[in-house]
Amino acid sequence: MIEGARNKNRLQEIEDSILHTLQNSKDILADAAGIEILQNAKIVSDEINKKQAIAEKTEIEIDEARKGYEPIAQRTSGLYFCISDLANIDPMYQYSLEFFKGLFVTAIANSEASDVLEERVNFLNIEFLESLYRNICRSLFEKDKLILSALITIKLLQMQEKLETKELRFFLTGGVSLGE
């Protein structure tokens, strides 16, 4: 993107130089400096256009690769809000976004690499979930670790659309109607 902006600025400078040369030259065909400026402008312009084509192609490839990682981004954001809900159990259980991002970056570094995108996403999901669970459990009272497991399981099932709201409500209330 930065290179693309530089290239556009350079093209604008070339156009300005050409216009300045044309404006200040009385006979462009007889002006050797003017002809040289025009020739150099053409060469530089062609090089920049080639670079721009490559940059646009690269940008499309990067965008496609980024889209391949959207599922892990959605899952991870859901897990963050799941962990932030622990503060409802005990106000002591508060985790910063920086802490959470640090866990994720560590999981990226520690997860198994793969050239196949689906495998890589799967490895990232597994590594991050295990790391998150381990690190959060370190700060929980023993009695709350089972609650953490339940919260994570419920959140993952909801995100996969394998747990309906009615089923969750039945699970939480034991089938007792709450007037809804």
KETORBA-337545 format. One record per atom (N, C-alpha, C): residue in three letters; residue number from 0; x, y, z; atom name. Coordinates in nm, 2 decimals, always signed. Each point is the difference from the previous one (the first is absolute). Layout:
N
REC code pos      u      v      w site
REC  ALA NUM      X      Y      Z   CA
...
***
This chain:
180
REC code pos      u      v      w site
REC  MET   0  +0.08  -0.12  +0.00    N
REC  MET   0  -0.08  +0.12  +0.00   CA
REC  MET   0  +0.09  +0.13  +0.00    C
REC  ILE   1  +0.10  -0.01  +0.08    N
REC  ILE   1  +0.09  +0.12  +0.01   CA
REC  ILE   1  +0.07  +0.02  -0.13    C
REC  GLU   2  +0.05  -0.12  -0.06    N
REC  GLU   2  +0.06  +0.01  -0.13   CA
REC  GLU   2  -0.09  +0.05  -0.11    C
REC  GLY   3  -0.13  -0.04  +0.01    N
REC  GLY   3  -0.10  +0.05  -0.10   CA
REC  GLY   3  -0.02  +0.15  +0.01    C
REC  ALA   4  +0.00  +0.05  +0.13    N
REC  ALA   4  -0.02  +0.14  +0.02   CA
REC  ALA   4  +0.12  +0.08  -0.06    C
REC  ARG   5  +0.12  -0.06  +0.03    N
REC  ARG   5  +0.12  +0.06  -0.05   CA
REC  ARG   5  +0.00  +0.01  -0.16    C
REC  ASN   6  -0.04  -0.12  -0.05    N
REC  ASN   6  +0.00  +0.00  -0.15   CA
REC  ASN   6  -0.10  +0.10  -0.06    C
REC  LYS   7  -0.11  +0.02  +0.07    N
REC  LYS   7  -0.10  +0.09  -0.05   CA
REC  LYS   7  +0.05  +0.15  +0.01    C
REC  ASN   8  +0.07  +0.02  +0.11    N
REC  ASN   8  +0.07  +0.13  +0.02   CA
REC  ASN   8  +0.10  +0.03  -0.11    C
REC  ARG   9  +0.08  -0.11  -0.03    N
REC  ARG   9  +0.11  +0.01  -0.10   CA
REC  ARG   9  -0.06  +0.03  -0.14    C
REC  LEU  10  -0.12  -0.07  -0.03    N
REC  LEU  10  -0.06  +0.02  -0.13   CA
REC  LEU  10  -0.05  +0.15  +0.00    C
REC  GLN  11  -0.05  +0.05  +0.11    N
REC  GLN  11  -0.05  +0.14  +0.00   CA
REC  GLN  11  +0.11  +0.10  -0.02    C
REC  GLU  12  +0.12  -0.03  +0.06    N
REC  GLU  12  +0.12  +0.08  -0.02   CA
REC  GLU  12  +0.04  +0.00  -0.15    C
REC  ILE  13  -0.01  -0.12  -0.06    N
REC  ILE  13  +0.04  -0.01  -0.14   CA
REC  ILE  13  -0.09  +0.08  -0.09    C
REC  GLU  14  -0.13  -0.01  +0.03    N
REC  GLU  14  -0.10  +0.08  -0.08   CA
REC  GLU  14  +0.02  +0.14  +0.02    C
REC  ASP  15  +0.03  +0.05  +0.12    N
REC  ASP  15  +0.03  +0.14  +0.02   CA
REC  ASP  15  +0.12  +0.04  -0.07    C
REC  SER  16  +0.11  -0.08  -0.01    N
REC  SER  16  +0.12  +0.03  -0.07   CA
REC  SER  16  -0.02  +0.01  -0.15    C
REC  ILE  17  -0.08  -0.09  -0.05    N
REC  ILE  17  -0.04  +0.01  -0.14   CA
REC  ILE  17  -0.08  +0.12  -0.04    C
REC  LEU  18  -0.09  +0.03  +0.09    N
REC  LEU  18  -0.08  +0.13  -0.03   CA
REC  LEU  18  +0.08  +0.12  +0.01    C
REC  HIS  19  +0.09  +0.00  +0.10    N
REC  HIS  19  +0.09  +0.12  +0.02   CA
REC  HIS  19  +0.09  +0.01  -0.13    C
REC  THR  20  +0.06  -0.11  -0.05    N
REC  THR  20  +0.08  +0.00  -0.11   CA
REC  THR  20  -0.07  +0.05  -0.13    C
REC  LEU  21  -0.13  -0.05  -0.02    N
REC  LEU  21  -0.08  +0.04  -0.11   CA
REC  LEU  21  -0.03  +0.15  +0.01    C
REC  GLN  22  -0.03  +0.04  +0.12    N
REC  GLN  22  -0.04  +0.14  +0.01   CA
REC  GLN  22  +0.11  +0.10  -0.02    C
REC  ASN  23  +0.12  -0.04  +0.04    N
REC  ASN  23  +0.12  +0.09  -0.01   CA
REC  ASN  23  +0.08  -0.01  -0.12    C
REC  SER  24  -0.03  -0.10  -0.09    N
REC  SER  24  +0.08  -0.02  -0.12   CA
REC  SER  24  -0.08  +0.06  -0.12    C
REC  LYS  25  +0.07  +0.08  -0.08    N
REC  LYS  25  -0.06  +0.07  -0.11   CA
REC  LYS  25  -0.01  -0.10  -0.12    C
REC  ASP  26  +0.11  -0.08  -0.01    N
REC  ASP  26  +0.00  -0.10  -0.11   CA
REC  ASP  26  +0.05  -0.14  +0.06    C
REC  ILE  27  -0.10  -0.08  +0.04    N
REC  ILE  27  +0.03  -0.12  +0.07   CA
REC  ILE  27  +0.09  -0.10  -0.08    C
REC  LEU  28  -0.02  +0.00  -0.13    N
REC  LEU  28  +0.08  -0.09  -0.09   CA
REC  LEU  28  +0.15  +0.05  -0.01    C
REC  ALA  29  +0.02  +0.12  +0.02    N
REC  ALA  29  +0.14  +0.05  +0.00   CA
REC  ALA  29  +0.07  +0.01  +0.13    C
REC  ASP  30  -0.08  -0.02  +0.11    N
REC  ASP  30  +0.05  +0.01  +0.13   CA
REC  ASP  30  +0.05  -0.14  +0.05    C
REC  ALA  31  +0.13  -0.02  +0.00    N
REC  ALA  31  +0.06  -0.13  +0.04   CA
REC  ALA  31  -0.03  -0.04  +0.14    C
REC  ALA  32  +0.00  +0.10  +0.09    N
REC  ALA  32  -0.03  -0.03  +0.14   CA
REC  ALA  32  -0.15  -0.05  +0.02    C
REC  GLY  33  -0.08  +0.07  -0.08    N
REC  GLY  33  -0.15  -0.04  +0.00   CA
REC  GLY  33  -0.02  -0.14  -0.05    C
REC  ILE  34  +0.07  -0.03  -0.10    N
REC  ILE  34  -0.01  -0.14  -0.06   CA
REC  ILE  34  +0.05  -0.10  +0.10    C
REC  GLU  35  +0.11  +0.03  +0.06    N
REC  GLU  35  +0.06  -0.09  +0.10   CA
REC  GLU  35  -0.10  -0.02  +0.12    C
REC  ILE  36  -0.06  +0.11  +0.05    N
REC  ILE  36  -0.09  -0.01  +0.11   CA
REC  ILE  36  -0.12  -0.09  -0.04    C
REC  LEU  37  -0.05  +0.02  -0.12    N
REC  LEU  37  -0.11  -0.09  -0.05   CA
REC  LEU  37  +0.04  -0.14  -0.01    C
REC  GLN  38  +0.12  -0.03  -0.05    N
REC  GLN  38  +0.04  -0.14  -0.01   CA
REC  GLN  38  +0.02  -0.06  +0.14    C
REC  ASN  39  +0.06  +0.07  +0.09    N
REC  ASN  39  +0.02  -0.06  +0.13   CA
REC  ASN  39  -0.14  -0.02  +0.07    C
REC  ALA  40  -0.09  +0.10  -0.02    N
REC  ALA  40  -0.13  -0.01  +0.06   CA
REC  ALA  40  -0.07  -0.13  -0.05    C
REC  LYS  41  +0.01  -0.03  -0.13    N
REC  LYS  41  -0.06  -0.12  -0.05   CA
REC  LYS  41  +0.06  -0.13  +0.06    C
REC  ILE  42  +0.13  +0.00  +0.01    N
REC  ILE  42  +0.07  -0.12  +0.06   CA
REC  ILE  42  -0.05  -0.02  +0.14    C
REC  VAL  43  +0.01  +0.11  +0.08    N
REC  VAL  43  -0.04  -0.01  +0.14   CA
REC  VAL  43  -0.14  -0.03  +0.02    C
REC  SER  44  -0.09  +0.06  -0.08    N
REC  SER  44  -0.14  -0.03  +0.00   CA
REC  SER  44  -0.03  -0.15  -0.03    C
REC  ASP  45  +0.07  -0.06  -0.10    N
REC  ASP  45  -0.02  -0.14  -0.03   CA
REC  ASP  45  +0.04  -0.09  +0.12    C
REC  GLU  46  +0.11  +0.04  +0.06    N
REC  GLU  46  +0.05  -0.08  +0.12   CA
REC  GLU  46  -0.10  +0.01  +0.11    C
REC  ILE  47  -0.05  +0.12  +0.03    N
REC  ILE  47  -0.10  +0.01  +0.11   CA
REC  ILE  47  -0.12  -0.07  -0.03    C
REC  ASN  48  -0.05  +0.00  -0.12    N
REC  ASN  48  -0.12  -0.07  -0.04   CA
REC  ASN  48  +0.01  -0.15  +0.02    C
REC  LYS  49  +0.12  -0.05  -0.03    N
REC  LYS  49  +0.03  -0.14  +0.02   CA
REC  LYS  49  +0.00  -0.04  +0.15    C
REC  LYS  50  +0.06  +0.09  +0.08    N
REC  LYS  50  +0.00  -0.02  +0.14   CA
REC  LYS  50  -0.14  +0.01  +0.06    C
REC  GLN  51  -0.08  +0.09  -0.05    N
REC  GLN  51  -0.14  +0.01  +0.05   CA
REC  GLN  51  -0.08  -0.12  -0.03    C
REC  ALA  52  +0.02  -0.06  -0.12    N
REC  ALA  52  -0.07  -0.12  -0.04   CA
REC  ALA  52  +0.04  -0.12  +0.10    C
REC  ILE  53  +0.13  -0.01  +0.03    N
REC  ILE  53  +0.04  -0.10  +0.09   CA
REC  ILE  53  -0.05  +0.03  +0.14    C
REC  ALA  54  +0.00  +0.12  +0.04    N
REC  ALA  54  -0.05  +0.04  +0.14   CA
REC  ALA  54  -0.15  -0.03  +0.01    C
REC  GLU  55  -0.08  +0.02  -0.11    N
REC  GLU  55  -0.14  -0.02  +0.00   CA
REC  GLU  55  -0.03  -0.15  +0.01    C
REC  LYS  56  +0.08  -0.08  -0.07    N
REC  LYS  56  -0.01  -0.15  +0.00   CA
REC  LYS  56  +0.03  -0.05  +0.15    C
REC  THR  57  +0.11  +0.06  +0.05    N
REC  THR  57  +0.04  -0.04  +0.14   CA
REC  THR  57  -0.11  +0.03  +0.10    C
REC  GLU  58  -0.06  +0.12  -0.02    N
REC  GLU  58  -0.11  +0.04  +0.09   CA
REC  GLU  58  -0.12  -0.09  +0.00    C
REC  ILE  59  -0.03  -0.05  -0.12    N
REC  ILE  59  -0.11  -0.09  -0.02   CA
REC  ILE  59  +0.04  -0.14  +0.07    C
REC  GLU  60  +0.12  -0.04  -0.01    N
REC  GLU  60  +0.04  -0.13  +0.06   CA
REC  GLU  60  +0.00  +0.02  +0.16    C
REC  ILE  61  +0.04  +0.11  +0.05    N
REC  ILE  61  +0.00  +0.02  +0.14   CA
REC  ILE  61  -0.14  +0.01  +0.05    C
REC  ASP  62  -0.09  +0.06  -0.07    N
REC  ASP  62  -0.14  +0.01  +0.04   CA
REC  ASP  62  -0.06  -0.14  +0.00    C
REC  GLU  63  +0.03  -0.08  -0.09    N
REC  GLU  63  -0.05  -0.14  +0.00   CA
REC  GLU  63  +0.05  -0.08  +0.11    C
REC  ALA  64  +0.13  +0.01  +0.03    N
REC  ALA  64  +0.06  -0.07  +0.12   CA
REC  ALA  64  -0.07  +0.05  +0.13    C
REC  ARG  65  -0.02  +0.13  +0.01    N
REC  ARG  65  -0.06  +0.06  +0.12   CA
REC  ARG  65  -0.14  -0.06  +0.02    C
REC  LYS  66  -0.07  -0.01  -0.11    N
REC  LYS  66  -0.14  -0.06  +0.02   CA
REC  LYS  66  +0.00  -0.14  +0.05    C
REC  GLY  67  +0.11  -0.07  -0.04    N
REC  GLY  67  +0.01  -0.14  +0.05   CA
REC  GLY  67  +0.02  -0.01  +0.15    C
REC  TYR  68  +0.04  +0.10  +0.06    N
REC  TYR  68  +0.02  +0.00  +0.15   CA
REC  TYR  68  -0.11  +0.06  +0.08    C
REC  GLU  69  -0.11  +0.04  -0.07    N
REC  GLU  69  -0.12  +0.06  +0.06   CA
REC  GLU  69  -0.06  -0.09  +0.11    C
REC  PRO  70  -0.01  -0.13  -0.03    N
REC  PRO  70  -0.07  -0.09  +0.09   CA
REC  PRO  70  +0.08  +0.00  +0.14    C
REC  ILE  71  +0.13  +0.00  +0.00    N
REC  ILE  71  +0.07  +0.00  +0.13   CA
REC  ILE  71  -0.01  +0.14  +0.07    C
REC  ALA  72  -0.02  +0.10  -0.08    N
REC  ALA  72  -0.02  +0.13  +0.06   CA
REC  ALA  72  -0.13  +0.01  +0.07    C
REC  GLN  73  -0.11  -0.06  -0.06    N
REC  GLN  73  -0.13  +0.00  +0.06   CA
REC  GLN  73  +0.00  -0.09  +0.12    C
REC  ARG  74  +0.06  -0.11  -0.01    N
REC  ARG  74  +0.01  -0.09  +0.12   CA
REC  ARG  74  +0.07  +0.06  +0.11    C
REC  THR  75  +0.11  +0.06  -0.03    N
REC  THR  75  +0.09  +0.06  +0.11   CA
REC  THR  75  -0.08  +0.12  +0.06    C
REC  SER  76  -0.07  +0.08  -0.08    N
REC  SER  76  -0.07  +0.11  +0.06   CA
REC  SER  76  -0.11  -0.05  +0.09    C
REC  GLY  77  -0.07  -0.11  -0.04    N
REC  GLY  77  -0.10  -0.06  +0.09   CA
REC  GLY  77  +0.06  -0.05  +0.13    C
REC  LEU  78  +0.12  -0.06  -0.01    N
REC  LEU  78  +0.06  -0.05  +0.12   CA
REC  LEU  78  +0.04  +0.12  +0.09    C
REC  TYR  79  +0.04  +0.11  -0.05    N
REC  TYR  79  +0.04  +0.12  +0.08   CA
REC  TYR  79  -0.13  +0.04  +0.08    C
REC  PHE  80  -0.11  +0.01  -0.06    N
REC  PHE  80  -0.12  +0.04  +0.07   CA
REC  PHE  80  -0.04  -0.10  +0.10    C
REC  CYS  81  +0.02  -0.13  -0.03    N
REC  CYS  81  -0.02  -0.11  +0.10   CA
REC  CYS  81  +0.08  +0.02  +0.12    C
REC  ILE  82  +0.13  +0.03  -0.02    N
REC  ILE  82  +0.09  +0.02  +0.12   CA
REC  ILE  82  -0.04  +0.13  +0.07    C
REC  SER  83  -0.04  +0.10  -0.07    N
REC  SER  83  -0.03  +0.13  +0.07   CA
REC  SER  83  -0.13  -0.02  +0.08    C
REC  ASP  84  -0.08  -0.10  -0.03    N
REC  ASP  84  -0.12  -0.03  +0.08   CA
REC  ASP  84  +0.03  -0.06  +0.14    C
REC  LEU  85  +0.13  -0.04  +0.01    N
REC  LEU  85  +0.04  -0.06  +0.13   CA
REC  LEU  85  -0.01  +0.10  +0.11    C
REC  ALA  86  +0.01  +0.13  -0.03    N
REC  ALA  86  -0.01  +0.11  +0.10   CA
REC  ALA  86  -0.14  +0.00  +0.07    C
REC  ASN  87  -0.10  -0.06  -0.07    N
REC  ASN  87  -0.13  -0.01  +0.06   CA
REC  ASN  87  +0.00  -0.11  +0.11    C
REC  ILE  88  +0.09  -0.09  +0.00    N
REC  ILE  88  +0.01  -0.10  +0.10   CA
REC  ILE  88  +0.07  +0.06  +0.12    C
REC  ASP  89  +0.11  +0.06  -0.02    N
REC  ASP  89  +0.08  +0.06  +0.10   CA
REC  ASP  89  +0.07  +0.12  -0.06    C
REC  PRO  90  -0.01  +0.12  +0.06    N
REC  PRO  90  +0.06  +0.12  -0.06   CA
REC  PRO  90  +0.15  -0.01  -0.01    C
REC  MET  91  +0.06  -0.09  +0.07    N
REC  MET  91  +0.15  -0.02  -0.01   CA
REC  MET  91  +0.04  -0.06  -0.13    C
REC  TYR  92  -0.10  -0.07  -0.07    N
REC  TYR  92  +0.03  -0.06  -0.13   CA
REC  TYR  92  -0.01  +0.10  -0.11    C
REC  GLN  93  +0.09  +0.09  -0.02    N
REC  GLN  93  -0.01  +0.10  -0.10   CA
REC  GLN  93  +0.14  -0.02  -0.08    C
REC  TYR  94  -0.02  -0.01  -0.13    N
REC  TYR  94  +0.12  -0.02  -0.09   CA
REC  TYR  94  +0.00  +0.11  -0.10    C
REC  SER  95  +0.11  +0.06  -0.02    N
REC  SER  95  +0.01  +0.11  -0.10   CA
REC  SER  95  +0.01  -0.06  -0.14    C
REC  LEU  96  -0.03  +0.09  -0.09    N
REC  LEU  96  +0.01  -0.03  -0.14   CA
REC  LEU  96  +0.15  -0.03  -0.04    C
REC  GLU  97  +0.09  +0.08  +0.06    N
REC  GLU  97  +0.14  -0.02  -0.03   CA
REC  GLU  97  +0.05  -0.14  +0.05    C
REC  PHE  98  -0.05  -0.04  +0.11    N
REC  PHE  98  +0.03  -0.14  +0.05   CA
REC  PHE  98  -0.05  -0.10  -0.10    C
REC  PHE  99  -0.12  +0.02  -0.05    N
REC  PHE  99  -0.06  -0.09  -0.09   CA
REC  PHE  99  +0.07  +0.00  -0.13    C
REC  LYS 100  +0.04  +0.11  -0.05    N
REC  LYS 100  +0.07  +0.01  -0.13   CA
REC  LYS 100  +0.14  -0.06  +0.02    C
REC  GLY 101  +0.06  +0.01  +0.11    N
REC  GLY 101  +0.13  -0.06  +0.03   CA
REC  GLY 101  -0.01  -0.15  -0.01    C
REC  LEU 102  -0.11  -0.05  +0.06    N
REC  LEU 102  -0.02  -0.15  -0.01   CA
REC  LEU 102  -0.01  -0.04  -0.15    C
REC  PHE 103  -0.08  +0.08  -0.07    N
REC  PHE 103  -0.02  -0.04  -0.14   CA
REC  PHE 103  +0.13  +0.01  -0.08    C
REC  VAL 104  +0.08  +0.10  +0.02    N
REC  VAL 104  +0.13  +0.01  -0.08   CA
REC  VAL 104  +0.09  -0.12  +0.04    C
REC  THR 105  +0.00  -0.03  +0.13    N
REC  THR 105  +0.08  -0.12  +0.04   CA
REC  THR 105  -0.05  -0.13  -0.06    C
REC  ALA 106  -0.13  -0.01  -0.01    N
REC  ALA 106  -0.06  -0.12  -0.07   CA
REC  ALA 106  +0.04  -0.01  -0.14    C
REC  ILE 107  +0.00  +0.12  -0.07    N
REC  ILE 107  +0.04  +0.00  -0.14   CA
REC  ILE 107  +0.15  -0.05  -0.01    C
REC  ALA 108  +0.08  +0.05  +0.09    N
REC  ALA 108  +0.14  -0.04  -0.01   CA
REC  ALA 108  +0.02  -0.15  +0.04    C
REC  ASN 109  -0.08  -0.05  +0.09    N
REC  ASN 109  +0.02  -0.14  +0.05   CA
REC  ASN 109  -0.08  -0.10  -0.08    C
REC  SER 110  -0.09  +0.04  -0.09    N
REC  SER 110  -0.09  -0.10  -0.07   CA
REC  SER 110  +0.08  -0.06  -0.11    C
REC  GLU 111  -0.04  -0.12  -0.04    N
REC  GLU 111  +0.07  -0.07  -0.11   CA
REC  GLU 111  -0.03  +0.07  -0.13    C
REC  ALA 112  +0.10  +0.01  -0.08    N
REC  ALA 112  -0.01  +0.07  -0.13   CA
REC  ALA 112  -0.05  -0.10  -0.11    C
REC  SER 113  -0.07  +0.06  -0.10    N
REC  SER 113  -0.05  -0.08  -0.11   CA
REC  SER 113  -0.02  +0.09  -0.12    C
REC  ASP 114  +0.02  -0.05  -0.11    N
REC  ASP 114  -0.02  +0.08  -0.13   CA
REC  ASP 114  -0.15  -0.01  -0.04    C
REC  VAL 115  -0.07  -0.10  +0.06    N
REC  VAL 115  -0.14  -0.01  -0.03   CA
REC  VAL 115  -0.08  +0.09  +0.10    C
REC  LEU 116  -0.08  +0.09  -0.05    N
REC  LEU 116  -0.06  +0.10  +0.08   CA
REC  LEU 116  -0.10  -0.06  +0.10    C
REC  GLU 117  -0.08  -0.10  -0.03    N
REC  GLU 117  -0.09  -0.06  +0.09   CA
REC  GLU 117  +0.08  -0.07  +0.12    C
REC  GLU 118  +0.11  -0.07  -0.04    N
REC  GLU 118  +0.08  -0.06  +0.11   CA
REC  GLU 118  +0.06  +0.11  +0.09    C
REC  ARG 119  +0.05  +0.10  -0.06    N
REC  ARG 119  +0.06  +0.11  +0.08   CA
REC  ARG 119  -0.10  +0.06  +0.10    C
REC  VAL 120  -0.12  +0.03  -0.05    N
REC  VAL 120  -0.11  +0.06  +0.08   CA
REC  VAL 120  -0.03  -0.10  +0.11    C
REC  ASN 121  -0.01  -0.13  -0.03    N
REC  ASN 121  -0.03  -0.10  +0.10   CA
REC  ASN 121  +0.11  -0.01  +0.11    C
REC  PHE 122  +0.12  +0.01  -0.04    N
REC  PHE 122  +0.12  +0.00  +0.09   CA
REC  PHE 122  -0.01  +0.12  +0.09    C
REC  LEU 123  -0.03  +0.11  -0.06    N
REC  LEU 123  -0.01  +0.13  +0.08   CA
REC  LEU 123  -0.11  -0.01  +0.10    C
REC  ASN 124  -0.12  -0.05  -0.04    N
REC  ASN 124  -0.11  -0.02  +0.09   CA
REC  ASN 124  +0.03  -0.09  +0.12    C
REC  ILE 125  +0.06  -0.11  -0.03    N
REC  ILE 125  +0.04  -0.09  +0.11   CA
REC  ILE 125  +0.10  +0.06  +0.09    C
REC  GLU 126  +0.10  +0.05  -0.05    N
REC  GLU 126  +0.11  +0.06  +0.08   CA
REC  GLU 126  -0.05  +0.12  +0.09    C
REC  PHE 127  -0.08  +0.08  -0.06    N
REC  PHE 127  -0.05  +0.12  +0.07   CA
REC  PHE 127  -0.10  -0.04  +0.11    C
REC  LEU 128  -0.09  -0.10  -0.03    N
REC  LEU 128  -0.10  -0.04  +0.10   CA
REC  LEU 128  +0.07  -0.07  +0.12    C
REC  GLU 129  +0.10  -0.08  -0.03    N
REC  GLU 129  +0.08  -0.06  +0.11   CA
REC  GLU 129  +0.07  +0.10  +0.08    C
REC  SER 130  +0.07  +0.09  -0.07    N
REC  SER 130  +0.07  +0.11  +0.07   CA
REC  SER 130  -0.09  +0.09  +0.09    C
REC  LEU 131  -0.11  +0.03  -0.06    N
REC  LEU 131  -0.10  +0.09  +0.07   CA
REC  LEU 131  -0.05  -0.08  +0.12    C
REC  TYR 132  -0.04  -0.12  -0.01    N
REC  TYR 132  -0.05  -0.07  +0.11   CA
REC  TYR 132  +0.11  -0.02  +0.11    C
REC  ARG 133  +0.12  -0.04  -0.04    N
REC  ARG 133  +0.11  -0.01  +0.10   CA
REC  ARG 133  +0.02  +0.13  +0.08    C
REC  ASN 134  +0.01  +0.11  -0.07    N
REC  ASN 134  +0.04  +0.12  +0.06   CA
REC  ASN 134  -0.11  +0.06  +0.08    C
REC  ILE 135  -0.13  -0.01  -0.04    N
REC  ILE 135  -0.11  +0.05  +0.08   CA
REC  ILE 135  -0.02  -0.09  +0.12    C
REC  CYS 136  +0.02  -0.13  -0.01    N
REC  CYS 136  -0.02  -0.09  +0.11   CA
REC  CYS 136  +0.10  +0.03  +0.12    C
REC  ARG 137  +0.12  +0.06  -0.04    N
REC  ARG 137  +0.10  +0.03  +0.10   CA
REC  ARG 137  -0.05  +0.10  +0.10    C
REC  SER 138  -0.09  +0.09  -0.05    N
REC  SER 138  -0.05  +0.11  +0.09   CA
REC  SER 138  -0.14  -0.03  +0.06    C
REC  LEU 139  -0.05  -0.11  -0.03    N
REC  LEU 139  -0.14  -0.03  +0.05   CA
REC  LEU 139  +0.01  -0.08  +0.13    C
REC  PHE 140  -0.10  +0.02  +0.09    N
REC  PHE 140  -0.02  -0.09  +0.11   CA
REC  PHE 140  -0.04  -0.14  -0.06    C
REC  GLU 141  +0.03  -0.10  +0.07    N
REC  GLU 141  -0.03  -0.14  -0.04   CA
REC  GLU 141  -0.14  -0.02  -0.03    C
REC  LYS 142  -0.09  +0.06  +0.08    N
REC  LYS 142  -0.14  -0.02  -0.02   CA
REC  LYS 142  -0.05  +0.07  -0.13    C
REC  ASP 143  +0.07  +0.09  -0.06    N
REC  ASP 143  -0.05  +0.07  -0.12   CA
REC  ASP 143  +0.06  -0.05  -0.13    C
REC  LYS 144  +0.09  -0.10  +0.01    N
REC  LYS 144  +0.06  -0.06  -0.12   CA
REC  LYS 144  -0.10  -0.07  -0.08    C
REC  LEU 145  -0.09  -0.07  +0.06    N
REC  LEU 145  -0.11  -0.07  -0.07   CA
REC  LEU 145  -0.09  +0.10  -0.07    C
REC  ILE 146  -0.03  +0.11  +0.07    N
REC  ILE 146  -0.08  +0.10  -0.07   CA
REC  ILE 146  +0.07  +0.06  -0.12    C
REC  LEU 147  +0.13  +0.02  +0.00    N
REC  LEU 147  +0.07  +0.04  -0.11   CA
REC  LEU 147  -0.01  -0.10  -0.12    C
REC  SER 148  +0.01  -0.13  +0.03    N
REC  SER 148  -0.01  -0.10  -0.10   CA
REC  SER 148  -0.14  +0.00  -0.06    C
REC  ALA 149  -0.10  +0.02  +0.08    N
REC  ALA 149  -0.14  +0.01  -0.05   CA
REC  ALA 149  -0.02  +0.12  -0.08    C
REC  LEU 150  +0.05  +0.12  +0.04    N
REC  LEU 150  -0.02  +0.12  -0.08   CA
REC  LEU 150  +0.07  -0.01  -0.13    C
REC  ILE 151  +0.12  -0.05  -0.01    N
REC  ILE 151  +0.07  -0.02  -0.12   CA
REC  ILE 151  -0.07  -0.10  -0.10    C
REC  THR 152  -0.05  -0.11  +0.06    N
REC  THR 152  -0.07  -0.10  -0.08   CA
REC  THR 152  -0.13  +0.06  -0.06    C
REC  ILE 153  -0.07  +0.07  +0.09    N
REC  ILE 153  -0.13  +0.06  -0.05   CA
REC  ILE 153  +0.03  +0.10  -0.11    C
REC  LYS 154  +0.10  +0.09  +0.02    N
REC  LYS 154  +0.03  +0.10  -0.10   CA
REC  LYS 154  +0.04  -0.06  -0.13    C
REC  LEU 155  +0.08  -0.10  +0.01    N
REC  LEU 155  +0.05  -0.07  -0.13   CA
REC  LEU 155  -0.12  -0.07  -0.07    C
REC  LEU 156  -0.09  -0.06  +0.08    N
REC  LEU 156  -0.11  -0.06  -0.07   CA
REC  LEU 156  -0.10  +0.10  -0.06    C
REC  GLN 157  -0.02  +0.12  +0.07    N
REC  GLN 157  -0.08  +0.10  -0.05   CA
REC  GLN 157  +0.06  +0.06  -0.13    C
REC  MET 158  +0.13  +0.02  +0.00    N
REC  MET 158  +0.07  +0.05  -0.12   CA
REC  MET 158  -0.01  -0.10  -0.12    C
REC  GLN 159  +0.00  -0.12  +0.03    N
REC  GLN 159  -0.02  -0.11  -0.11   CA
REC  GLN 159  -0.14  -0.02  -0.03    C
REC  GLU 160  -0.09  +0.07  +0.07    N
REC  GLU 160  -0.15  -0.02  -0.02   CA
REC  GLU 160  -0.04  -0.14  +0.03    C
REC  LYS 161  +0.06  -0.06  +0.10    N
REC  LYS 161  -0.03  -0.14  +0.04   CA
REC  LYS 161  -0.08  +0.00  +0.13    C
REC  LEU 162  -0.03  +0.12  +0.05    N
REC  LEU 162  -0.07  +0.02  +0.13   CA
REC  LEU 162  -0.10  +0.11  -0.02    C
REC  GLU 163  -0.13  -0.04  +0.00    N
REC  GLU 163  -0.11  +0.10  -0.02   CA
REC  GLU 163  -0.02  +0.08  +0.13    C
REC  THR 164  -0.06  +0.11  -0.01    N
REC  THR 164  -0.03  +0.08  +0.12   CA
REC  THR 164  -0.10  -0.07  +0.09    C
REC  LYS 165  -0.09  -0.06  -0.06    N
REC  LYS 165  -0.10  -0.08  +0.08   CA
REC  LYS 165  +0.06  -0.11  +0.08    C
REC  GLU 166  +0.09  -0.07  -0.06    N
REC  GLU 166  +0.07  -0.11  +0.07   CA
REC  GLU 166  +0.09  +0.06  +0.11    C
REC  LEU 167  +0.07  +0.11  -0.02    N
REC  LEU 167  +0.08  +0.06  +0.10   CA
REC  LEU 167  -0.09  +0.04  +0.12    C
REC  ARG 168  -0.11  +0.07  -0.03    N
REC  ARG 168  -0.09  +0.04  +0.10   CA
REC  ARG 168  -0.05  -0.11  +0.09    C
REC  PHE 169  -0.04  -0.11  -0.07    N
REC  PHE 169  -0.04  -0.12  +0.07   CA
REC  PHE 169  +0.11  -0.06  +0.09    C
REC  PHE 170  +0.12  +0.00  -0.05    N
REC  PHE 170  +0.11  -0.05  +0.08   CA
REC  PHE 170  +0.02  +0.09  +0.12    C
REC  LEU 171  +0.00  +0.13  -0.02    N
REC  LEU 171  +0.02  +0.09  +0.11   CA
REC  LEU 171  -0.11  +0.01  +0.11    C
REC  THR 172  -0.12  -0.02  -0.05    N
REC  THR 172  -0.12  +0.01  +0.10   CA
REC  THR 172  -0.05  -0.14  +0.04    C
REC  GLY 173  +0.04  -0.10  -0.06    N
REC  GLY 173  -0.05  -0.14  +0.04   CA
REC  GLY 173  -0.14  -0.02  -0.05    C
REC  GLY 174  -0.04  +0.08  -0.10    N
REC  GLY 174  -0.13  -0.02  -0.06   CA
REC  GLY 174  -0.11  +0.08  +0.07    C
REC  VAL 175  +0.04  +0.08  +0.10    N
REC  VAL 175  -0.10  +0.08  +0.07   CA
REC  VAL 175  -0.02  +0.12  -0.08    C
REC  SER 176  -0.13  +0.03  -0.03    N
REC  SER 176  -0.03  +0.12  -0.08   CA
REC  SER 176  +0.02  +0.13  +0.08    C
REC  LEU 177  +0.06  +0.09  -0.07    N
REC  LEU 177  +0.03  +0.13  +0.06   CA
REC  LEU 177  -0.10  +0.11  -0.05    C
REC  GLY 178  -0.11  -0.05  -0.05    N
REC  GLY 178  -0.11  +0.10  -0.04   CA
REC  GLY 178  +0.03  +0.05  -0.14    C
REC  GLU 179  +0.08  -0.07  -0.08    N
REC  GLU 179  +0.02  +0.05  -0.14   CA
REC  GLU 179  -0.07  -0.09  -0.10    C
***
